[in-house]
Amino acid sequence: LARRELGNRRSAERVGQSLGWLGEAARPALQECLVDPEPGVRAWAARALGEAGQSGKAAEPRLRLLLSDEDAEVRRAAGEALARLGPGDSEAVARLAQGLRDPNRQVRKDSALGLQRLGRQGASASDALVEALRDSEDAVRAAAADALESTAPAGEAAPAALARALDDDSRLVRAAAAHALGAFGERGRPHVTRLVARMADRDDKVRAAC
């Protein structure tokens, strides 16, 4: 089935949902697909397990290994799956933080989204997220700002980095940074002047986030 449905996201979703119903009976077959020599099969299986809820959580150790897979699509699928499966351990956080430096921009974005979903359990990745605020891609920088909001108030350097991001060329990044800065409470107070200045931003989404 996996080989017949290579790259088919809808199929992976259906299989993952079925796995949730079938439980342990179906999980071993999908876990075997995670080590298949074909990258498309590995990515497909990762997505299916990410849709499986509690039935897929036993696959988390193998999914974390796939965050270092040689294939960018597999790394992306593994990051998506781990984020969907919910809070993980310190190794999962470390590997998602590593994904923020991946050569593939979509993998970097998905890693930030995964850390956002982990919330405060992803706090140890705050330094990597601060670094990601300087990424070359707008979408990655915005996702990093969103993740810093979720991990707040962790990260000594986060408030100042978010304040600098208020001057980003991208309206998406400016809006995400403005919204995130508010999550730091007292630690964000030294940057209130810059935040207030953004209330005159030319973009209505940025103004609304202040």
SEBAPA-108140 format. One record per atom (N, C-alpha, C): atom name; x, y, z. Coordinates in steps of 0.02 Angstrom, whole numbers. Layout:
BEGIN
+------+--------+--------+--------+
: site :      x :      y :      z :
+------+--------+--------+--------+
:   CA :      X :      Y :      Z :
...
+------+--------+--------+--------+
This chain:
BEGIN
+------+--------+--------+--------+
: site :      x :      y :      z :
+------+--------+--------+--------+
:    N :     42 :    -60 :      0 :
:   CA :      0 :      0 :      0 :
:    C :     44 :     63 :      0 :
:    N :     95 :     63 :     42 :
:   CA :    138 :    122 :     46 :
:    C :    170 :    137 :    -22 :
:    N :    194 :     86 :    -56 :
:   CA :    227 :     98 :   -121 :
:    C :    176 :    120 :   -174 :
:    N :    115 :     97 :   -168 :
:   CA :     64 :    118 :   -216 :
:    C :     42 :    190 :   -205 :
:    N :     48 :    214 :   -144 :
:   CA :     23 :    280 :   -126 :
:    C :     79 :    330 :   -111 :
:    N :    137 :    318 :   -138 :
:   CA :    195 :    361 :   -124 :
:    C :    177 :    435 :   -132 :
:    N :    193 :    474 :    -80 :
:   CA :    184 :    546 :    -83 :
:    C :    112 :    569 :    -77 :
:    N :     65 :    523 :    -67 :
:   CA :     -5 :    541 :    -64 :
:    C :    -24 :    560 :      7 :
:    N :    -31 :    625 :     20 :
:   CA :    -45 :    647 :     89 :
:    C :   -114 :    624 :    112 :
:    N :   -163 :    626 :     68 :
:   CA :   -230 :    606 :     87 :
:    C :   -231 :    533 :    108 :
:    N :   -193 :    491 :     71 :
:   CA :   -189 :    420 :     88 :
:    C :   -156 :    411 :    156 :
:    N :   -103 :    449 :    169 :
:   CA :    -69 :    444 :    233 :
:    C :   -115 :    463 :    290 :
:    N :   -156 :    514 :    280 :
:   CA :   -204 :    535 :    331 :
:    C :   -254 :    480 :    344 :
:    N :   -280 :    449 :    291 :
:   CA :   -329 :    396 :    299 :
:    C :   -300 :    336 :    337 :
:    N :   -238 :    317 :    318 :
:   CA :   -206 :    261 :    351 :
:    C :   -193 :    277 :    425 :
:    N :   -171 :    338 :    437 :
:   CA :   -158 :    358 :    506 :
:    C :   -221 :    357 :    548 :
:    N :   -276 :    380 :    520 :
:   CA :   -339 :    379 :    557 :
:    C :   -361 :    307 :    569 :
:    N :   -351 :    264 :    519 :
:   CA :   -368 :    193 :    528 :
:    C :   -324 :    162 :    582 :
:    N :   -261 :    182 :    583 :
:   CA :   -216 :    155 :    635 :
:    C :   -241 :    174 :    704 :
:    N :   -269 :    234 :    709 :
:   CA :   -298 :    254 :    773 :
:    C :   -354 :    208 :    795 :
:    N :   -391 :    182 :    746 :
:   CA :   -446 :    137 :    763 :
:    C :   -420 :     66 :    775 :
:    N :   -370 :     44 :    736 :
:   CA :   -346 :    -24 :    741 :
:    C :   -297 :    -34 :    799 :
:    N :   -263 :     21 :    818 :
:   CA :   -217 :     18 :    875 :
:    C :   -155 :    -22 :    859 :
:    N :   -133 :    -61 :    908 :
:   CA :    -68 :    -95 :    904 :
:    C :    -63 :   -144 :    845 :
:    N :   -120 :   -169 :    821 :
:   CA :   -118 :   -219 :    768 :
:    C :    -86 :   -193 :    704 :
:    N :    -96 :   -128 :    689 :
:   CA :    -72 :   -101 :    626 :
:    C :     -6 :    -64 :    632 :
:    N :     13 :    -42 :    692 :
:   CA :     71 :      1 :    700 :
:    C :    137 :    -31 :    677 :
:    N :    151 :    -94 :    692 :
:   CA :    217 :   -122 :    672 :
:    C :    231 :   -117 :    598 :
:    N :    180 :   -126 :    557 :
:   CA :    191 :   -123 :    484 :
:    C :    213 :    -53 :    463 :
:    N :    183 :     -2 :    492 :
:   CA :    202 :     66 :    474 :
:    C :    271 :     83 :    501 :
:    N :    287 :     58 :    560 :
:   CA :    353 :     71 :    588 :
:    C :    408 :     41 :    544 :
:    N :    393 :    -17 :    515 :
:   CA :    442 :    -48 :    470 :
:    C :    453 :     -3 :    409 :
:    N :    400 :     30 :    387 :
:   CA :    406 :     75 :    329 :
:    C :    450 :    135 :    343 :
:    N :    460 :    151 :    406 :
:   CA :    503 :    208 :    423 :
:    C :    576 :    195 :    407 :
:    N :    595 :    132 :    398 :
:   CA :    664 :    116 :    381 :
:    C :    669 :     88 :    310 :
:    N :    616 :     98 :    271 :
:   CA :    616 :     76 :    201 :
:    C :    670 :    112 :    161 :
:    N :    704 :     79 :    114 :
:   CA :    756 :    113 :     75 :
:    C :    729 :    168 :     29 :
:    N :    664 :    167 :     16 :
:   CA :    634 :    217 :    -28 :
:    C :    612 :    279 :     13 :
:    N :    639 :    339 :      0 :
:   CA :    621 :    398 :     39 :
:    C :    546 :    413 :     40 :
:    N :    514 :    402 :    -17 :
:   CA :    442 :    415 :    -20 :
:    C :    402 :    372 :     28 :
:    N :    424 :    310 :     37 :
:   CA :    390 :    265 :     84 :
:    C :    401 :    290 :    155 :
:    N :    462 :    310 :    171 :
:   CA :    476 :    334 :    239 :
:    C :    435 :    396 :    255 :
:    N :    431 :    442 :    207 :
:   CA :    392 :    503 :    218 :
:    C :    318 :    487 :    226 :
:    N :    293 :    443 :    184 :
:   CA :    222 :    424 :    187 :
:    C :    205 :    392 :    254 :
:    N :    248 :    348 :    278 :
:   CA :    236 :    314 :    342 :
:    C :    239 :    364 :    400 :
:    N :    286 :    411 :    396 :
:   CA :    291 :    461 :    449 :
:    C :    227 :    502 :    454 :
:    N :    201 :    522 :    396 :
:   CA :    138 :    561 :    397 :
:    C :     80 :    520 :    425 :
:    N :     78 :    457 :    406 :
:   CA :     23 :    414 :    430 :
:    C :     27 :    406 :    506 :
:    N :     87 :    397 :    532 :
:   CA :     94 :    389 :    604 :
:    C :     78 :    454 :    641 :
:    N :     92 :    510 :    609 :
:   CA :     76 :    574 :    639 :
:    C :      1 :    585 :    646 :
:    N :    -37 :    552 :    603 :
:   CA :   -110 :    559 :    606 :
:    C :   -141 :    508 :    653 :
:    N :   -102 :    465 :    683 :
:   CA :   -129 :    408 :    720 :
:    C :   -143 :    422 :    793 :
:    N :   -127 :    482 :    817 :
:   CA :   -140 :    496 :    887 :
:    C :    -99 :    453 :    934 :
:    N :   -129 :    430 :    987 :
:   CA :    -93 :    391 :   1037 :
:    C :    -63 :    327 :   1008 :
:    N :    -95 :    299 :    957 :
:   CA :    -68 :    238 :    927 :
:    C :     -2 :    250 :    892 :
:    N :     11 :    312 :    874 :
:   CA :     74 :    327 :    839 :
:    C :    131 :    348 :    885 :
:    N :    116 :    361 :    949 :
:   CA :    168 :    388 :    993 :
:    C :    226 :    339 :   1005 :
:    N :    212 :    274 :   1001 :
:   CA :    266 :    226 :   1011 :
:    C :    319 :    231 :    956 :
:    N :    302 :    263 :    900 :
:   CA :    349 :    270 :    845 :
:    C :    393 :    332 :    852 :
:    N :    383 :    371 :    905 :
:   CA :    420 :    434 :    912 :
:    C :    496 :    425 :    909 :
:    N :    526 :    374 :    941 :
:   CA :    599 :    367 :    936 :
:    C :    624 :    361 :    863 :
:    N :    589 :    322 :    823 :
:   CA :    609 :    315 :    753 :
:    C :    596 :    380 :    714 :
:    N :    541 :    413 :    730 :
:   CA :    526 :    476 :    696 :
:    C :    579 :    529 :    711 :
:    N :    604 :    530 :    773 :
:   CA :    656 :    577 :    790 :
:    C :    720 :    565 :    749 :
:    N :    734 :    501 :    737 :
:   CA :    793 :    484 :    697 :
:    C :    785 :    511 :    625 :
:    N :    723 :    511 :    601 :
:   CA :    711 :    534 :    533 :
:    C :    720 :    609 :    525 :
:    N :    723 :    645 :    580 :
:   CA :    737 :    717 :    575 :
:    C :    807 :    730 :    548 :
:    N :    848 :    677 :    547 :
:   CA :    916 :    683 :    519 :
:    C :    922 :    643 :    454 :
:    N :    866 :    623 :    425 :
:   CA :    867 :    584 :    363 :
:    C :    901 :    624 :    307 :
:    N :    931 :    588 :    260 :
:   CA :    965 :    620 :    204 :
:    C :    916 :    654 :    156 :
:    N :    852 :    635 :    158 :
:   CA :    802 :    662 :    113 :
:    C :    762 :    718 :    147 :
:    N :    758 :    776 :    115 :
:   CA :    724 :    833 :    145 :
:    C :    650 :    820 :    157 :
:    N :    617 :    785 :    111 :
:   CA :    546 :    773 :    120 :
:    C :    533 :    726 :    179 :
:    N :    578 :    680 :    190 :
:   CA :    571 :    635 :    249 :
:    C :    581 :    675 :    313 :
:    N :    631 :    718 :    314 :
:   CA :    642 :    760 :    373 :
:    C :    581 :    803 :    388 :
:    N :    552 :    830 :    335 :
:   CA :    493 :    872 :    343 :
:    C :    434 :    831 :    371 :
:    N :    423 :    772 :    342 :
:   CA :    367 :    730 :    365 :
:    C :    376 :    708 :    437 :
:    N :    438 :    694 :    456 :
:   CA :    451 :    674 :    526 :
:    C :    437 :    731 :    574 :
:    N :    458 :    791 :    555 :
:   CA :    444 :    849 :    597 :
:    C :    370 :    862 :    605 :
:    N :    333 :    856 :    550 :
:   CA :    261 :    865 :    553 :
:    C :    229 :    813 :    599 :
:    N :    253 :    750 :    592 :
:   CA :    224 :    696 :    632 :
:    C :    236 :    706 :    706 :
:    N :    298 :    724 :    724 :
:   CA :    314 :    734 :    795 :
:    C :    273 :    791 :    824 :
:    N :    263 :    843 :    784 :
:   CA :    223 :    899 :    808 :
:    C :    151 :    878 :    820 :
:    N :    124 :    837 :    775 :
:   CA :     55 :    814 :    782 :
:    C :     46 :    768 :    842 :
:    N :     98 :    729 :    857 :
:   CA :     92 :    681 :    911 :
:    C :     97 :    714 :    980 :
:    N :    117 :    778 :    981 :
:   CA :    113 :    815 :   1043 :
:    C :    178 :    815 :   1082 :
:    N :    175 :    838 :   1145 :
:   CA :    235 :    848 :   1186 :
:    C :    282 :    787 :   1185 :
:    N :    346 :    802 :   1179 :
:   CA :    395 :    749 :   1177 :
:    C :    449 :    758 :   1229 :
:    N :    501 :    720 :   1225 :
:   CA :    554 :    724 :   1275 :
:    C :    609 :    772 :   1251 :
:    N :    662 :    777 :   1290 :
:   CA :    715 :    824 :   1275 :
:    C :    750 :    808 :   1209 :
:    N :    753 :    744 :   1192 :
:   CA :    786 :    726 :   1129 :
:    C :    746 :    751 :   1069 :
:    N :    679 :    746 :   1074 :
:   CA :    636 :    771 :   1021 :
:    C :    645 :    846 :   1012 :
:    N :    649 :    882 :   1068 :
:   CA :    659 :    955 :   1064 :
:    C :    726 :    970 :   1032 :
:    N :    778 :    934 :   1052 :
:   CA :    845 :    946 :   1025 :
:    C :    847 :    934 :    949 :
:    N :    813 :    883 :    927 :
:   CA :    814 :    867 :    855 :
:    C :    773 :    918 :    816 :
:    N :    719 :    943 :    844 :
:   CA :    681 :    996 :    811 :
:    C :    722 :   1060 :    808 :
:    N :    759 :   1074 :    861 :
:   CA :    804 :   1132 :    861 :
:    C :    857 :   1124 :    807 :
:    N :    882 :   1064 :    799 :
:   CA :    931 :   1050 :    746 :
:    C :    900 :   1063 :    678 :
:    N :    836 :   1046 :    671 :
:   CA :    801 :   1056 :    608 :
:    C :    795 :   1129 :    588 :
:    N :    802 :   1174 :    635 :
:   CA :    799 :   1246 :    620 :
:    C :    859 :   1268 :    577 :
:    N :    910 :   1226 :    575 :
:   CA :    970 :   1242 :    535 :
:    C :    975 :   1199 :    473 :
:    N :    921 :   1164 :    457 :
:   CA :    921 :   1120 :    398 :
:    C :    930 :   1161 :    334 :
:    N :    964 :   1133 :    284 :
:   CA :    971 :   1169 :    220 :
:    C :    904 :   1182 :    184 :
:    N :    854 :   1140 :    199 :
:   CA :    790 :   1147 :    165 :
:    C :    745 :   1194 :    205 :
:    N :    720 :   1246 :    172 :
:   CA :    681 :   1298 :    207 :
:    C :    616 :   1271 :    236 :
:    N :    585 :   1223 :    202 :
:   CA :    523 :   1196 :    228 :
:    C :    534 :   1155 :    291 :
:    N :    590 :   1120 :    293 :
:   CA :    608 :   1082 :    353 :
:    C :    619 :   1130 :    411 :
:    N :    653 :   1186 :    397 :
:   CA :    664 :   1236 :    450 :
:    C :    598 :   1263 :    477 :
:    N :    553 :   1279 :    431 :
:   CA :    488 :   1304 :    452 :
:    C :    449 :   1253 :    492 :
:    N :    448 :   1191 :    468 :
:   CA :    411 :   1138 :    503 :
:    C :    441 :   1124 :    572 :
:    N :    506 :   1131 :    578 :
:   CA :    538 :   1122 :    643 :
:    C :    515 :   1175 :    692 :
:    N :    510 :   1237 :    668 :
:   CA :    486 :   1291 :    711 :
:    C :    413 :   1279 :    730 :
:    N :    373 :   1256 :    682 :
:   CA :    303 :   1241 :    697 :
:    C :    297 :   1184 :    748 :
:    N :    342 :   1135 :    742 :
:   CA :    342 :   1080 :    790 :
:    C :    358 :   1105 :    861 :
:    N :    406 :   1150 :    866 :
:   CA :    422 :   1178 :    931 :
:    C :    366 :   1221 :    959 :
:    N :    331 :   1255 :    914 :
:   CA :    274 :   1295 :    935 :
:    C :    221 :   1250 :    967 :
:    N :    209 :   1193 :    936 :
:   CA :    158 :   1147 :    962 :
:    C :    178 :   1117 :   1029 :
:    N :    242 :   1111 :   1041 :
:   CA :    266 :   1084 :   1104 :
:    C :    256 :   1134 :   1161 :
:    N :    250 :   1198 :   1145 :
:   CA :    239 :   1248 :   1196 :
:    C :    300 :   1254 :   1242 :
:    N :    287 :   1259 :   1307 :
:   CA :    342 :   1269 :   1354 :
:    C :    388 :   1209 :   1360 :
:    N :    366 :   1152 :   1336 :
:   CA :    411 :   1094 :   1335 :
:    C :    467 :   1103 :   1284 :
:    N :    459 :   1152 :   1240 :
:   CA :    511 :   1167 :   1191 :
:    C :    556 :   1224 :   1212 :
:    N :    551 :   1244 :   1276 :
:   CA :    588 :   1302 :   1300 :
:    C :    663 :   1297 :   1291 :
:    N :    690 :   1237 :   1295 :
:   CA :    763 :   1229 :   1289 :
:    C :    788 :   1246 :   1219 :
:    N :    743 :   1253 :   1171 :
:   CA :    762 :   1271 :   1103 :
:    C :    758 :   1346 :   1090 :
:    N :    747 :   1386 :   1143 :
:   CA :    736 :   1457 :   1133 :
:    C :    796 :   1491 :   1099 :
:    N :    857 :   1472 :   1116 :
:   CA :    915 :   1503 :   1084 :
:    C :    917 :   1488 :   1009 :
:    N :    899 :   1427 :    990 :
:   CA :    897 :   1409 :    919 :
:    C :    842 :   1447 :    883 :
:    N :    786 :   1459 :    918 :
:   CA :    731 :   1498 :    888 :
:    C :    751 :   1571 :    879 :
:    N :    788 :   1598 :    928 :
:   CA :    813 :   1666 :    921 :
:    C :    858 :   1672 :    860 :
:    N :    900 :   1622 :    851 :
:   CA :    943 :   1621 :    791 :
:    C :    902 :   1618 :    728 :
:    N :    847 :   1579 :    730 :
:   CA :    804 :   1572 :    671 :
:    C :    768 :   1636 :    653 :
:    N :    765 :   1684 :    698 :
:   CA :    735 :   1749 :    682 :
:    C :    777 :   1787 :    630 :
:    N :    838 :   1762 :    617 :
:   CA :    882 :   1792 :    567 :
:    C :    884 :   1750 :    503 :
:    N :    839 :   1701 :    498 :
:   CA :    838 :   1657 :    439 :
:    C :    826 :   1699 :    376 :
:    N :    849 :   1673 :    320 :
:   CA :    840 :   1709 :    256 :
:    C :    769 :   1708 :    230 :
:    N :    727 :   1662 :    256 :
:   CA :    659 :   1654 :    232 :
:    C :    608 :   1685 :    280 :
:    N :    563 :   1726 :    252 :
:   CA :    512 :   1759 :    293 :
:    C :    471 :   1710 :    333 :
:    N :    450 :   1656 :    301 :
:   CA :    405 :   1608 :    334 :
:    C :    439 :   1574 :    393 :
:    N :    504 :   1562 :    388 :
:   CA :    541 :   1532 :    443 :
:    C :    547 :   1581 :    501 :
:    N :    563 :   1643 :    485 :
:   CA :    569 :   1693 :    538 :
:    C :    502 :   1702 :    575 :
:    N :    447 :   1705 :    537 :
:   CA :    382 :   1713 :    568 :
:    C :    364 :   1653 :    612 :
:    N :    380 :   1593 :    588 :
:   CA :    366 :   1532 :    627 :
:    C :    408 :   1530 :    690 :
:    N :    470 :   1555 :    686 :
:   CA :    513 :   1557 :    745 :
:    C :    485 :   1605 :    797 :
:    N :    459 :   1662 :    775 :
:   CA :    428 :   1709 :    821 :
:    C :    367 :   1678 :    855 :
:    N :    326 :   1643 :    816 :
:   CA :    268 :   1610 :    844 :
:    C :    289 :   1558 :    897 :
:    N :    342 :   1522 :    882 :
:   CA :    366 :   1471 :    928 :
:    C :    393 :   1502 :    993 :
:    N :    427 :   1559 :    987 :
:   CA :    452 :   1593 :   1046 :
:    C :    394 :   1616 :   1091 :
:    N :    340 :   1635 :   1060 :
:   CA :    281 :   1653 :   1100 :
:    C :    256 :   1593 :   1140 :
:    N :    256 :   1535 :   1108 :
:   CA :    231 :   1474 :   1141 :
:    C :    277 :   1451 :   1197 :
:    N :    343 :   1463 :   1189 :
:   CA :    390 :   1440 :   1240 :
:    C :    402 :   1493 :   1294 :
:    N :    375 :   1552 :   1286 :
:   CA :    384 :   1606 :   1336 :
:    C :    361 :   1583 :   1405 :
:    N :    394 :   1608 :   1457 :
:   CA :    444 :   1662 :   1458 :
:    C :    516 :   1639 :   1453 :
:    N :    528 :   1579 :   1427 :
:   CA :    596 :   1554 :   1423 :
:    C :    637 :   1594 :   1372 :
:    N :    702 :   1594 :   1381 :
:   CA :    746 :   1626 :   1333 :
:    C :    766 :   1696 :   1352 :
:    N :    827 :   1703 :   1379 :
:   CA :    850 :   1769 :   1401 :
:    C :    855 :   1818 :   1343 :
:    N :    875 :   1793 :   1285 :
:   CA :    886 :   1838 :   1228 :
:    C :    823 :   1849 :   1187 :
:    N :    769 :   1813 :   1202 :
:   CA :    710 :   1815 :   1159 :
:    C :    677 :   1884 :   1155 :
:    N :    663 :   1919 :   1211 :
:   CA :    629 :   1983 :   1205 :
:    C :    666 :   2033 :   1161 :
:    N :    731 :   2040 :   1171 :
:   CA :    770 :   2087 :   1130 :
:    C :    770 :   2066 :   1056 :
:    N :    775 :   2001 :   1043 :
:   CA :    775 :   1977 :    974 :
:    C :    707 :   1991 :    940 :
:    N :    653 :   1981 :    977 :
:   CA :    587 :   1995 :    950 :
:    C :    577 :   2069 :    938 :
:    N :    605 :   2111 :    983 :
:   CA :    601 :   2183 :    973 :
:    C :    636 :   2204 :    909 :
:    N :    693 :   2173 :    895 :
:   CA :    729 :   2188 :    832 :
:    C :    687 :   2165 :    772 :
:    N :    652 :   2109 :    781 :
:   CA :    611 :   2083 :    726 :
:    C :    551 :   2127 :    710 :
:    N :    535 :   2175 :    754 :
:   CA :    482 :   2222 :    740 :
:    C :    499 :   2267 :    680 :
:    N :    562 :   2270 :    663 :
:   CA :    584 :   2310 :    606 :
:    C :    597 :   2268 :    544 :
:    N :    575 :   2205 :    546 :
:   CA :    585 :   2160 :    489 :
:    C :    551 :   2187 :    426 :
:    N :    579 :   2171 :    369 :
:   CA :    548 :   2192 :    305 :
:    C :    481 :   2157 :    292 :
:    N :    472 :   2098 :    321 :
:   CA :    411 :   2059 :    310 :
:    C :    357 :   2077 :    361 :
:    N :    298 :   2093 :    336 :
:   CA :    242 :   2109 :    381 :
:    C :    223 :   2048 :    423 :
:    N :    231 :   1988 :    395 :
:   CA :    215 :   1928 :    432 :
:    C :    260 :   1920 :    494 :
:    N :    323 :   1936 :    484 :
:   CA :    371 :   1931 :    539 :
:    C :    358 :   1986 :    590 :
:    N :    345 :   2046 :    567 :
:   CA :    331 :   2101 :    613 :
:    C :    270 :   2086 :    657 :
:    N :    217 :   2060 :    625 :
:   CA :    156 :   2044 :    662 :
:    C :    168 :   1988 :    713 :
:    N :    204 :   1936 :    692 :
:   CA :    218 :   1880 :    737 :
:    C :    262 :   1903 :    795 :
:    N :    311 :   1946 :    781 :
:   CA :    355 :   1970 :    834 :
:    C :    317 :   2014 :    884 :
:    N :    273 :   2056 :    859 :
:   CA :    233 :   2100 :    903 :
:    C :    189 :   2059 :    949 :
:    N :    157 :   2009 :    920 :
:   CA :    113 :   1966 :    960 :
:    C :    153 :   1926 :   1011 :
:    N :    211 :   1901 :    991 :
:   CA :    252 :   1860 :   1035 :
:    C :    281 :   1900 :   1093 :
:    N :    300 :   1962 :   1080 :
:   CA :    332 :   2003 :   1131 :
:    C :    286 :   2012 :   1191 :
:    N :    221 :   2015 :   1179 :
:   CA :    174 :   2024 :   1234 :
:    C :    173 :   1965 :   1282 :
:    N :    195 :   1906 :   1259 :
:   CA :    194 :   1847 :   1302 :
:    C :    249 :   1848 :   1354 :
:    N :    296 :   1895 :   1349 :
:   CA :    353 :   1897 :   1395 :
:    C :    341 :   1943 :   1455 :
:    N :    283 :   1975 :   1458 :
:   CA :    264 :   2014 :   1516 :
:    C :    316 :   2066 :   1535 :
:    N :    338 :   2065 :   1598 :
:   CA :    385 :   2113 :   1624 :
:    C :    450 :   2114 :   1585 :
:    N :    471 :   2056 :   1561 :
:   CA :    534 :   2054 :   1524 :
:    C :    530 :   2088 :   1457 :
:    N :    469 :   2098 :   1433 :
:   CA :    460 :   2134 :   1370 :
:    C :    453 :   2209 :   1379 :
:    N :    447 :   2231 :   1442 :
:   CA :    435 :   2302 :   1456 :
:    C :    487 :   2349 :   1428 :
:    N :    553 :   2332 :   1430 :
:   CA :    603 :   2378 :   1402 :
:    C :    593 :   2393 :   1328 :
:    N :    552 :   2353 :   1295 :
:   CA :    543 :   2360 :   1223 :
:    C :    475 :   2388 :   1204 :
:    N :    439 :   2414 :   1254 :
:   CA :    372 :   2440 :   1242 :
:    C :    372 :   2498 :   1192 :
:    N :    422 :   2541 :   1196 :
:   CA :    425 :   2598 :   1151 :
:    C :    426 :   2576 :   1078 :
:    N :    466 :   2525 :   1064 :
:   CA :    469 :   2499 :    995 :
:    C :    403 :   2467 :    975 :
:    N :    372 :   2434 :   1023 :
:   CA :    307 :   2402 :   1009 :
:    C :    253 :   2455 :    994 :
:    N :    252 :   2507 :   1034 :
:   CA :    203 :   2561 :   1024 :
:    C :    214 :   2594 :    956 :
:    N :    276 :   2601 :    936 :
:   CA :    291 :   2632 :    871 :
:    C :    261 :   2592 :    814 :
:    N :    256 :   2526 :    824 :
:   CA :    228 :   2484 :    771 :
:    C :    152 :   2490 :    766 :
:    N :    121 :   2526 :    811 :
:   CA :     49 :   2538 :    806 :
:    C :     34 :   2584 :    748 :
:    N :     86 :   2615 :    720 :
:   CA :     78 :   2657 :    661 :
:    C :    102 :   2620 :    598 :
:    N :    113 :   2555 :    604 :
:   CA :    137 :   2515 :    547 :
:    C :     88 :   2522 :    488 :
:    N :    115 :   2518 :    428 :
:   CA :     73 :   2523 :    369 :
:    C :     28 :   2464 :    358 :
:    N :     42 :   2408 :    393 :
:   CA :      2 :   2348 :    384 :
:    C :    -47 :   2339 :    443 :
:    N :   -110 :   2326 :    426 :
:   CA :   -161 :   2322 :    479 :
:    C :   -151 :   2262 :    525 :
:    N :   -123 :   2207 :    500 :
:   CA :   -111 :   2148 :    542 :
:    C :    -57 :   2162 :    594 :
:    N :     -7 :   2201 :    574 :
:   CA :     45 :   2219 :    621 :
:    C :     16 :   2264 :    675 :
:    N :    -23 :   2314 :    655 :
:   CA :    -54 :   2359 :    703 :
:    C :    -98 :   2321 :    752 :
:    N :   -136 :   2272 :    727 :
:   CA :   -182 :   2233 :    769 :
:    C :   -143 :   2190 :    819 :
:    N :    -82 :   2170 :    802 :
:   CA :    -43 :   2127 :    845 :
:    C :    -10 :   2164 :    903 :
:    N :     -6 :   2231 :    896 :
:   CA :     28 :   2271 :    948 :
:    C :    -15 :   2281 :   1010 :
+------+--------+--------+--------+
